[in-house]
Amino acid sequence: MAETDPLYGDDAYTPGRLRRRPAGEGRQSRKFRTFAAGGERLAHRDTSVDISPMHGWRHNTPQELREREADPNMARMEDPEYRVDQPLRWDEECIRFTSHTKRAFVFGMARLLGLGGLFFVSPVFFVLAFFLAFNAARDEKYRGGVESFLGFDQWPAVFFIFLISFLIWGSAKLVQHLAPKFAAGMQPGPMWELNRRTGEVTVFADPSKKRTAWQVADVRPFYEFDCYLLSTPDPQGSPQYSLSLVHHLDEIQVRLVGMFGATQSHLEQRANWDMLQRYMDVSQPLPDFPMLEQDRPADPTTREHDHHTGRDPRFWRDMDDATYDRYVEAQQGKINALYL
C-alpha cells in the first residue's frame, strides 16, 4: 500500500492526516493575514477526483511531448541525479519553484521594448511624418515638391527611433542567443518545494545569492497548510486570481502565483488547488494529465494503479490531435461542472 511503501516518508500526505494538525492559537500578525490569507479559504476536497488545470493541457500537447522526448537536450531531465539539484522541477517526487534572475528580467524587457519600438512606435512616427512631409511638400512655393518632401526636418527623428529600437532589440536577442544561461538564467536556489514523497513543504531563505541558495527557512507537513484564493486588480481593474499556501498557525507562506500564474478565471485556480492535493496524496496515483506521464512509473502508488488498470504508458504521447482535443474539451467541461 502507498502509506507503507518505504519510498514515502513518515509525514507523506493523506487526507486523514488533516486531523493531526497541531492545535493552538494563530501566531500571525494582522498584516500577514491581510496579504497572505486575505482571500477565500479553499476547502480540502476528495482527492479521488482526478482534476487538473487547463494550462497543463494547452502547453503539453501530444506533439510537444513527442518533440521533447526526441530532443537529446531534454533527455537529461529524466535523470534523477540531474534533477536533484535543479531549482525548478516538477516530477513524481516534488514540485520545486524558483524565479528568473533580475538580469533575465532586464533582457526580457529590453526585447519587449525593442519590439514595441520596431513594430508600433516607429510605424506610427513614420506615418505621421509621411503626412506632415506630404503636406509641407504640397504647400511648398519656393522649392520642388520632391525636394521638400525628402528634406522634411522630422525624418532624422523617425530614423533615430527605428535605429534605437533595433539596437535595443537586437542586442538583447544576440546576448540571449549567444549566452542563454547568462541572459535567461534562474536564481541559484529554489524559493519553495512541495515534496510528494516526504509530504513536506519547504520554504527556502534567499534563493537569489549563491551563498544563501538552498538554505532552508522552514519545513512543515503539507497537511498543516491552508490554501487561499487571492484576488488583485489588473491595470484595467479586472480581477486576477492566484493561490497562496499559508500555515494555519505560523507566518509561513508559499505564493503559488510564480508556478501557476495569475488568471482571470477563478475556476483555473480552484483546479490548481485540487490538483495539488491529489499530487501530494500518496494514497492516490499522480494526476493523469500529459506533463506527468513519463514520471508515472517512478511513483509506487501510480505504478501499482497503472498496472491494475492496464493503462497504456504512452496514452497521451501517442494520441492523435483530434482525440486529444476531445479530451481537452471534456476536461474543461469537468472543471465547469465542479466549480461553477
Backbone hydrogen bonds in HBPLUS format (Angstrom, degrees):
<---DONOR---> <-ACCEPTOR-->    atom                        ^
c    i                          cat <-CA-CA->   ^        H-A-AA   ^      H-
h    n   atom  resd res      DA  || num        DHA   H-A  angle D-A-AA Bond
n    s   type  num  typ     dist DA aas  dist angle  dist       angle   num
A0005-ASP N   A0002-ALA O   3.38 MM   3  5.27 152.8  2.46  98.2 105.9     1
A0008-TYR N   A0005-ASP O   3.03 MM   3  5.83 159.4  2.08 126.1 130.9     2
A0009-GLY N   A0197-ARG O   2.62 MM 188  5.93 167.8  1.64 153.9 154.9     3
A0012-ALA N   A0009-GLY O   3.15 MM   3  5.20 164.9  2.17 108.1 110.2     4
A0282-VAL N   A0013-TYR O   2.98 MM 269  6.17 151.4  2.07 168.9 174.5     5
A0017-ARG N   A0014-THR O   2.93 MM   3  5.68 159.1  1.97 126.9 132.8     6
A0018-LEU N   A0015-PRO O   3.17 MM   3  5.85 170.6  2.18 120.9 123.4     7
A0019-ARG N   A0016-GLY O   3.39 MM   3  6.24 164.3  2.42 117.6 120.2     8
A0020-ARG N   A0017-ARG O   2.90 MM   3  5.22 158.6  1.95 109.8 117.1     9
A0021-ARG N   A0018-LEU O   3.30 MM   3  5.71 163.6  2.33 113.5 114.6    10
A0027-ARG N   A0249-LEU O   2.68 MM 222  5.62 168.1  1.70 148.0 152.2    11
A0033-ARG N   A0029-SER O   3.02 MM   4  6.31 165.7  2.04 153.7 157.2    12
A0034-THR N   A0030-ARG O   2.93 MM   4  6.10 150.4  2.02 145.4 153.7    13
A0035-PHE N   A0031-LYS O   3.13 MM   4  6.39 161.6  2.16 154.3 157.0    14
A0036-ALA N   A0032-PHE O   2.78 MM   4  5.63 161.7  1.81 157.4 163.5    15
A0037-ALA N   A0033-ARG O   3.02 MM   4  4.88 140.9  2.18 114.7 126.2    16
A0040-GLU N   A0229-LEU O   3.15 MM 189  5.07 138.6  2.33 143.6 136.8    17
A0229-LEU N   A0040-GLU O   2.73 MM 189  5.07 163.6  1.76 148.7 153.0    18
A0042-LEU N   A0227-CYS O   2.84 MM 185  5.60 163.5  1.86 154.9 160.6    19
A0049-VAL N   A0046-ASP O   3.31 MM   3  6.13 170.1  2.32 118.2 121.2    20
A0056-GLY N   A0053-PRO O   3.34 MM   3  5.95 143.0  2.49 110.8 118.5    21
A0057-TRP N   A0054-MET O   2.92 MM   3  5.16 146.9  2.03 106.4 116.8    22
A0058-ARG N   A0054-MET O   2.99 MM   4  6.28 158.2  2.04 160.8 167.1    23
A0059-HIS N   A0055-HIS O   3.38 MM   4  6.21 154.2  2.45 140.3 144.6    24
A0064-GLU N   A0061-THR O   3.03 MM   3  5.20 113.8  2.48 102.7 118.3    25
A0065-LEU N   A0061-THR O   2.94 MM   4  6.26 157.0  2.00 158.9 166.3    26
A0066-ARG N   A0062-PRO O   2.97 MM   4  6.20 156.2  2.03 148.4 154.3    27
A0067-GLU N   A0063-GLN O   2.99 MM   4  6.23 154.2  2.06 147.8 154.9    28
A0068-ARG N   A0064-GLU O   3.03 MM   4  6.26 158.8  2.08 148.4 153.2    29
A0069-GLU N   A0065-LEU O   2.97 MM   4  6.14 154.4  2.04 143.9 151.5    30
A0070-ALA N   A0066-ARG O   3.02 MM   4  6.23 141.1  2.18 142.1 151.4    31
A0071-ASP N   A0068-ARG O   3.15 MM   3  5.06 145.8  2.28  96.7 106.9    32
A0074-MET N   A0071-ASP O   2.98 MM   3  5.37 139.5  2.14 108.9 120.2    33
A0075-ALA N   A0071-ASP O   3.22 MM   4  6.52 130.8  2.47 143.7 157.3    34
A0077-MET N   A0074-MET O   3.02 MM   3  5.57 151.5  2.11 113.2 121.5    35
A0078-GLU N   A0075-ALA O   3.05 MM   3  5.73 162.6  2.08 118.4 123.6    36
A0079-ASP N   A0076-ARG O   3.01 MM   3  5.26 162.2  2.04 109.9 115.6    37
A0082-TYR N   A0079-ASP O   2.98 MM   3  5.34 131.5  2.22 108.2 121.0    38
A0083-ARG N   A0079-ASP O   3.11 MM   4  6.42 157.7  2.16 155.7 162.5    39
A0084-VAL N   A0080-PRO O   3.19 MM   4  6.14 136.5  2.39 144.2 152.6    40
A0086-GLN N   A0083-ARG O   3.14 MM   3  5.20 171.0  2.15 115.8 115.5    41
A0089-ARG N   A0096-ARG O   2.96 MM   7  4.86 169.9  1.97 132.3 133.8    42
A0096-ARG N   A0089-ARG O   2.70 MM   7  4.86 172.6  1.70 147.0 149.0    43
A0091-ASP N   A0094-CYS O   3.14 MM   3  5.80 157.6  2.19 149.1 155.5    44
A0196-ARG N   A0093-GLU O   2.84 MM 103  5.48 138.7  2.01 142.9 155.7    45
A0095-ILE N   A0194-LEU O   2.82 MM  99  5.15 159.0  1.86 148.2 155.1    46
A0194-LEU N   A0095-ILE O   2.79 MM  99  5.15 162.3  1.82 151.9 157.7    47
A0097-PHE N   A0192-TRP O   3.05 MM  95  5.73 164.7  2.07 156.6 160.2    48
A0191-MET N   A0097-PHE O   2.63 MM  94  5.78 172.2  1.64 156.4 159.0    49
A0187-GLN N   A0099-SER O   3.07 MM  88  6.12 154.1  2.14 174.3 169.2    50
A0101-THR N   A0185-GLY O   3.13 MM  84  6.09 159.7  2.17 150.4 147.5    51
A0104-ALA N   A0101-THR O   3.12 MM   3  5.22 120.5  2.50  96.0 109.7    52
A0105-PHE N   A0101-THR O   3.17 MM   4  6.57 152.0  2.25 144.9 152.4    53
A0106-VAL N   A0102-LYS O   2.96 MM   4  6.29 154.0  2.03 148.2 154.8    54
A0107-PHE N   A0103-ARG O   3.04 MM   4  6.36 163.8  2.07 153.1 156.2    55
A0108-GLY N   A0104-ALA O   2.91 MM   4  6.04 155.3  1.97 146.1 153.7    56
A0109-MET N   A0105-PHE O   2.90 MM   4  6.09 159.4  1.94 150.2 155.4    57
A0110-ALA N   A0106-VAL O   2.91 MM   4  6.10 149.5  2.00 144.0 153.1    58
A0111-ARG N   A0107-PHE O   3.05 MM   4  6.30 161.7  2.09 148.4 151.8    59
A0112-LEU N   A0108-GLY O   3.04 MM   4  6.25 158.3  2.08 144.3 150.8    60
A0113-LEU N   A0109-MET O   2.80 MM   4  5.98 163.7  1.82 152.9 156.7    61
A0114-GLY N   A0110-ALA O   2.85 MM   4  5.96 159.2  1.89 148.4 155.0    62
A0115-LEU N   A0111-ARG O   2.91 MM   4  6.08 160.7  1.95 148.3 153.2    63
A0116-GLY N   A0112-LEU O   2.96 MM   4  6.17 153.7  2.04 143.2 151.1    64
A0117-GLY N   A0113-LEU O   2.90 MM   4  6.16 151.2  1.98 146.2 153.7    65
A0118-LEU N   A0114-GLY O   2.90 MM   4  6.17 154.4  1.97 148.5 155.7    66
A0119-PHE N   A0115-LEU O   2.91 MM   4  5.95 170.6  1.92 155.6 157.6    67
A0120-PHE N   A0116-GLY O   2.94 MM   4  5.30 130.7  2.19 133.0 140.5    68
A0121-VAL N   A0116-GLY O   3.04 MM   5  6.42 159.6  2.08 148.4 154.5    69
A0122-SER N   A0117-GLY O   2.81 MM   5  5.66 159.2  1.85 149.7 155.3    70
A0124-VAL N   A0120-PHE O   3.12 MM   4  6.22 158.2  2.17 147.6 154.0    71
A0125-PHE N   A0121-VAL O   2.97 MM   4  6.21 166.6  1.99 159.3 162.6    72
A0126-PHE N   A0122-SER O   2.85 MM   4  6.00 153.4  1.92 151.5 159.9    73
A0127-VAL N   A0123-PRO O   2.92 MM   4  6.10 165.8  1.94 151.1 153.7    74
A0128-LEU N   A0124-VAL O   3.00 MM   4  6.18 164.4  2.03 149.5 154.4    75
A0129-ALA N   A0125-PHE O   2.83 MM   4  5.93 163.6  1.86 147.2 152.2    76
A0130-PHE N   A0126-PHE O   2.79 MM   4  5.92 151.4  1.87 147.0 155.8    77
A0131-PHE N   A0127-VAL O   3.11 MM   4  6.39 162.4  2.14 151.8 154.1    78
A0132-LEU N   A0128-LEU O   3.04 MM   4  6.27 160.0  2.08 149.4 155.5    79
A0133-ALA N   A0129-ALA O   2.77 MM   4  5.87 162.0  1.80 150.8 156.1    80
A0134-PHE N   A0130-PHE O   2.85 MM   4  5.99 153.1  1.93 144.7 152.7    81
A0135-ASN N   A0131-PHE O   2.94 MM   4  6.11 160.0  1.98 145.5 150.1    82
A0136-ALA N   A0132-LEU O   2.92 MM   4  6.13 155.7  1.98 144.9 152.3    83
A0137-ALA N   A0133-ALA O   2.87 MM   4  6.05 155.2  1.93 146.9 153.5    84
A0138-ARG N   A0134-PHE O   2.93 MM   4  6.11 149.8  2.02 144.3 152.8    85
A0139-ASP N   A0135-ASN O   3.05 MM   4  6.22 146.5  2.17 144.2 152.0    86
A0140-GLU N   A0137-ALA O   3.36 MM   3  5.06 152.2  2.44  92.4 100.4    87
A0148-SER N   A0144-GLY O   2.99 MM   4  6.19 155.8  2.05 149.3 156.5    88
A0149-PHE N   A0145-GLY O   2.85 MM   4  6.06 153.0  1.92 147.4 155.2    89
A0150-LEU N   A0146-VAL O   2.94 MM   4  6.19 170.4  1.95 158.8 159.9    90
A0151-GLY N   A0147-GLU O   2.97 MM   4  5.94 140.3  2.13 137.9 148.9    91
A0152-PHE N   A0149-PHE O   3.36 MM   3  5.48 163.3  2.39 107.7 109.1    92
A0155-TRP N   A0152-PHE O   3.34 MM   3  6.09 171.1  2.35 122.3 124.8    93
A0157-ALA N   A0154-GLN O   3.13 MM   3  5.34 123.5  2.47 101.6 115.4    94
A0158-VAL N   A0154-GLN O   3.26 MM   4  6.66 154.0  2.33 152.1 158.8    95
A0159-PHE N   A0155-TRP O   3.03 MM   4  6.32 165.8  2.05 158.5 162.0    96
A0160-PHE N   A0156-PRO O   2.84 MM   4  6.00 151.9  1.92 144.4 152.6    97
A0161-ILE N   A0157-ALA O   3.00 MM   4  6.22 159.5  2.04 148.4 152.7    98
A0162-PHE N   A0158-VAL O   3.06 MM   4  6.32 164.0  2.09 151.4 155.6    99
A0163-LEU N   A0159-PHE O   2.86 MM   4  6.03 161.2  1.90 149.8 155.3   100
A0164-ILE N   A0160-PHE O   2.93 MM   4  6.07 167.8  1.94 154.2 157.0   101
A0165-SER N   A0161-ILE O   3.03 MM   4  6.12 163.2  2.06 147.0 152.1   102
A0166-PHE N   A0162-PHE O   2.92 MM   4  6.09 157.2  1.97 147.9 154.5   103
A0167-LEU N   A0163-LEU O   2.93 MM   4  6.13 158.5  1.97 149.7 155.6   104
A0168-ILE N   A0164-ILE O   2.96 MM   4  6.16 162.0  1.99 152.0 156.5   105
A0169-TRP N   A0165-SER O   2.99 MM   4  6.12 172.7  1.99 151.6 154.0   106
A0170-GLY N   A0166-PHE O   2.72 MM   4  5.67 162.9  1.75 148.7 154.9   107
A0171-SER N   A0167-LEU O   2.88 MM   4  5.74 159.8  1.92 141.1 146.9   108
A0172-ALA N   A0168-ILE O   3.20 MM   4  6.29 167.0  2.22 145.6 149.3   109
A0173-LYS N   A0169-TRP O   2.96 MM   4  6.11 162.3  1.99 151.6 157.1   110
A0174-LEU N   A0170-GLY O   2.88 MM   4  5.95 154.8  1.95 145.0 152.0   111
A0175-VAL N   A0171-SER O   3.04 MM   4  6.26 164.6  2.06 151.0 154.4   112
A0176-GLN N   A0172-ALA O   3.00 MM   4  6.18 160.5  2.03 146.7 152.6   113
A0177-HIS N   A0173-LYS O   2.92 MM   4  6.08 138.4  2.10 140.3 151.5   114
A0178-LEU N   A0174-LEU O   2.84 MM   4  6.04 165.7  1.86 156.4 159.8   115
A0179-ALA N   A0175-VAL O   2.77 MM   4  5.51 158.1  1.81 146.7 153.4   116
A0182-PHE N   A0179-ALA O   3.09 MM   3  5.35 124.0  2.42 103.4 117.4   117
A0183-ALA N   A0179-ALA O   3.01 MM   4  6.26 161.4  2.04 158.5 164.1   118
A0184-ALA N   A0180-PRO O   2.80 MM   4  5.58 153.6  1.87 147.2 153.5   119
A0189-GLY N   A0207-PRO O   3.21 MM  18  4.29 155.9  2.27 133.3 131.7   120
A0204-PHE N   A0191-MET O   3.07 MM  13  5.26 171.8  2.08 134.7 136.5   121
A0193-GLU N   A0202-THR O   2.87 MM   9  5.08 142.6  2.01 146.4 151.8   122
A0202-THR N   A0193-GLU O   2.88 MM   9  5.08 165.4  1.90 150.7 155.5   123
A0195-ASN N   A0200-GLU O   3.01 MM   5  5.48 178.0  2.01 168.1 168.7   124
A0199-GLY N   A0195-ASN O   2.83 MM   4  5.50 138.5  2.01 137.9 150.1   125
A0222-PHE N   A0199-GLY O   2.85 MM  23  5.77 163.4  1.88 163.0 159.2   126
A0201-VAL N   A0220-ARG O   2.68 MM  19  5.35 165.6  1.70 165.6 170.4   127
A0220-ARG N   A0201-VAL O   3.02 MM  19  5.35 160.2  2.06 147.8 152.9   128
A0203-VAL N   A0218-ASP O   2.88 MM  15  5.27 169.9  1.89 157.9 160.7   129
A0217-ALA N   A0203-VAL O   2.76 MM  14  5.55 153.5  1.82 144.9 153.2   130
A0218-ASP N   A0203-VAL O   3.13 MM  15  5.27 153.0  2.21 145.7 146.6   131
A0205-ALA N   A0215-GLN O   2.71 MM  10  5.51 169.0  1.72 160.0 162.2   132
A0212-THR N   A0209-LYS O   3.17 MM   3  5.51 140.1  2.34 105.1 115.6   133
A0213-ALA N   A0209-LYS O   2.78 MM   4  5.75 121.9  2.12 148.0 165.5   134
A0215-GLN N   A0212-THR O   3.13 MM   3  5.57 157.1  2.19 132.2 132.4   135
A0224-GLU N   A0221-PRO O   3.09 MM   3  5.70 165.0  2.11 117.8 122.6   136
A0225-PHE N   A0222-PHE O   3.10 MM   3  5.70 162.8  2.13 123.7 125.0   137
A0248-HIS N   A0224-GLU O   3.01 MM  24  6.08 163.2  2.04 174.6 169.2   138
A0226-ASP N   A0246-VAL O   2.86 MM  20  5.37 168.4  1.88 149.4 150.7   139
A0246-VAL N   A0226-ASP O   2.84 MM  20  5.37 164.9  1.86 157.4 162.6   140
A0228-TYR N   A0244-SER O   2.87 MM  16  5.22 159.4  1.91 148.6 155.7   141
A0244-SER N   A0228-TYR O   3.03 MM  16  5.22 142.4  2.18 144.4 153.1   142
A0230-LEU N   A0242-SER O   2.83 MM  12  5.26 154.8  1.89 153.4 158.0   143
A0242-SER N   A0230-LEU O   3.02 MM  12  5.26 150.9  2.10 139.1 144.8   144
A0232-THR N   A0240-GLN O   2.96 MM   8  5.21 161.0  2.00 143.1 148.0   145
A0240-GLN N   A0232-THR O   2.66 MM   8  5.21 144.4  1.79 143.4 155.2   146
A0234-ASP N   A0238-SER O   2.79 MM   4  5.45 152.8  1.87 149.3 157.2   147
A0237-GLY N   A0234-ASP O   2.78 MM   3  5.13 162.8  1.80 120.3 125.9   148
A0241-TYR N   A0263-THR O   2.68 MM  22  5.23 173.1  1.68 159.5 157.0   149
A0263-THR N   A0241-TYR O   2.96 MM  22  5.23 152.6  2.04 141.5 147.4   150
A0256-LEU N   A0243-LEU O   3.07 MM  13  5.36 153.2  2.14 137.0 143.4   151
A0245-LEU N   A0254-VAL O   2.85 MM   9  4.94 171.2  1.86 149.9 149.0   152
A0254-VAL N   A0245-LEU O   2.79 MM   9  4.94 154.7  1.85 146.3 152.2   153
A0247-HIS N   A0252-ILE O   2.96 MM   5  5.40 165.5  1.98 156.6 160.3   154
A0252-ILE N   A0250-ASP O   2.90 MM   2  5.65 133.1  2.12 106.4  92.0   155
A0260-PHE N   A0256-LEU O   2.95 MM   4  6.06 177.9  1.96 167.4 168.1   156
A0261-GLY N   A0257-VAL O   2.61 MM   4  4.43 131.6  1.84 122.2 130.3   157
A0270-ARG N   A0266-HIS O   3.04 MM   4  6.31 152.8  2.12 149.9 157.3   158
A0271-ALA N   A0267-LEU O   3.00 MM   4  6.25 154.9  2.07 148.7 155.6   159
A0272-ASN N   A0268-GLU O   2.97 MM   4  6.27 143.1  2.10 138.2 148.8   160
A0273-TRP N   A0269-GLN O   3.10 MM   4  6.40 155.8  2.16 146.9 151.3   161
A0274-ASP N   A0270-ARG O   3.09 MM   4  6.40 164.6  2.12 150.6 154.2   162
A0275-MET N   A0271-ALA O   2.89 MM   4  6.01 152.2  1.97 146.2 154.3   163
A0276-LEU N   A0272-ASN O   2.94 MM   4  6.19 153.6  2.01 147.4 154.4   164
A0277-GLN N   A0273-TRP O   3.05 MM   4  6.36 156.8  2.10 150.3 155.8   165
A0278-ARG N   A0274-ASP O   3.10 MM   4  6.31 158.7  2.15 143.5 149.0   166
A0279-TYR N   A0275-MET O   2.82 MM   4  6.05 157.3  1.87 148.9 156.1   167
A0280-MET N   A0276-LEU O   2.94 MM   4  6.15 156.0  2.00 151.2 156.1   168
A0281-ASP N   A0277-GLN O   3.09 MM   4  6.11 134.2  2.31 140.5 151.8   169
A0284-GLN N   A0281-ASP O   3.15 MM   3  5.69 164.3  2.18 114.7 119.3   170
A0289-PHE N   A0287-PRO O   3.14 MM   2  5.98 126.4  2.44 105.5  90.8   171
A0292-LEU N   A0289-PHE O   3.23 MM   3  6.23 145.7  2.35 136.4 141.2   172
A0293-GLU N   A0290-PRO O   3.13 MM   3  5.42 169.1  2.14 117.4 120.5   173
A0295-ASP N   A0292-LEU O   3.04 MM   3  5.31 138.7  2.21 106.5 118.6   174
A0296-ARG N   A0293-GLU O   3.27 MM   3  5.48 160.2  2.31 108.3 114.0   175
A0298-ALA N   A0295-ASP O   3.20 MM   3  5.71 146.0  2.32 113.6 122.7   176
A0299-ASP N   A0296-ARG O   3.21 MM   3  5.68 167.1  2.23 117.6 121.5   177
A0303-ARG N   A0299-ASP O   2.81 MM   4  5.88 162.3  1.84 162.8 168.7   178
A0304-GLU N   A0300-PRO O   3.00 MM   4  6.18 162.3  2.03 152.1 156.2   179
A0305-HIS N   A0301-THR O   2.97 MM   4  6.15 158.5  2.02 145.4 151.9   180
A0306-ASP N   A0302-THR O   2.87 MM   4  6.05 167.2  1.89 155.7 158.5   181
A0307-HIS N   A0303-ARG O   3.00 MM   4  6.14 146.6  2.12 140.9 150.1   182
A0308-HIS N   A0304-GLU O   3.09 MM   4  6.32 160.0  2.13 149.6 153.7   183
A0309-THR N   A0305-HIS O   2.97 MM   4  6.17 151.1  2.06 150.6 159.1   184
A0310-GLY N   A0306-ASP O   2.93 MM   4  5.65 121.2  2.28 132.6 144.4   185
A0311-ARG N   A0306-ASP O   3.10 MM   5  5.01 141.8  2.25 134.7 142.9   186
A0315-PHE N   A0312-ASP O   3.02 MM   3  5.00 141.9  2.17 125.8 119.6   187
A0318-ASP N   A0314-ARG O   3.12 MM   4  5.84 158.3  2.17 149.3 150.5   188
A0319-MET N   A0316-TRP O   3.18 MM   3  5.28 166.7  2.20 112.2 114.8   189
A0324-TYR N   A0320-ASP O   3.02 MM   4  6.24 160.4  2.06 152.9 159.3   190
A0325-ASP N   A0321-ASP O   2.89 MM   4  6.11 158.6  1.94 153.7 158.8   191
A0326-ARG N   A0322-ALA O   3.29 MM   4  6.59 146.0  2.41 139.8 147.7   192
A0326-ARG N   A0323-THR O   3.12 MM   3  5.23 123.3  2.46  96.4 110.5   193
A0327-TYR N   A0323-THR O   3.16 MM   4  6.58 150.0  2.26 146.8 154.8   194
A0327-TYR N   A0324-TYR O   3.01 MM   3  5.07 116.8  2.42  97.5 113.2   195
A0328-VAL N   A0324-TYR O   2.91 MM   4  6.25 155.9  1.97 155.7 163.0   196
A0329-GLU N   A0325-ASP O   3.00 MM   4  6.19 161.0  2.03 146.3 151.0   197
A0330-ALA N   A0326-ARG O   2.94 MM   4  6.13 153.2  2.02 142.5 150.2   198
A0331-GLN N   A0327-TYR O   2.87 MM   4  6.09 150.6  1.95 146.0 153.9   199
A0332-GLN N   A0328-VAL O   3.04 MM   4  6.34 157.3  2.10 150.5 155.8   200
A0333-GLY N   A0329-GLU O   3.05 MM   4  6.31 155.1  2.11 143.9 150.9   201
A0334-LYS N   A0330-ALA O   2.91 MM   4  6.17 144.7  2.03 142.3 152.3   202
A0335-ILE N   A0331-GLN O   3.00 MM   4  6.32 154.9  2.07 149.6 155.3   203
A0336-ASN N   A0332-GLN O   2.99 MM   4  6.25 164.1  2.02 151.0 155.2   204
A0337-ALA N   A0333-GLY O   2.96 MM   4  6.12 158.0  2.01 145.1 151.0   205
A0338-LEU N   A0334-LYS O   3.08 MM   4  6.25 146.5  2.19 142.5 150.8   206
A0339-TYR N   A0335-ILE O   3.08 MM   4  6.17 161.0  2.11 157.8 161.4   207
A0340-LEU N   A0336-ASN O   3.00 MM   4  5.33 153.2  2.07 140.8 144.8   208
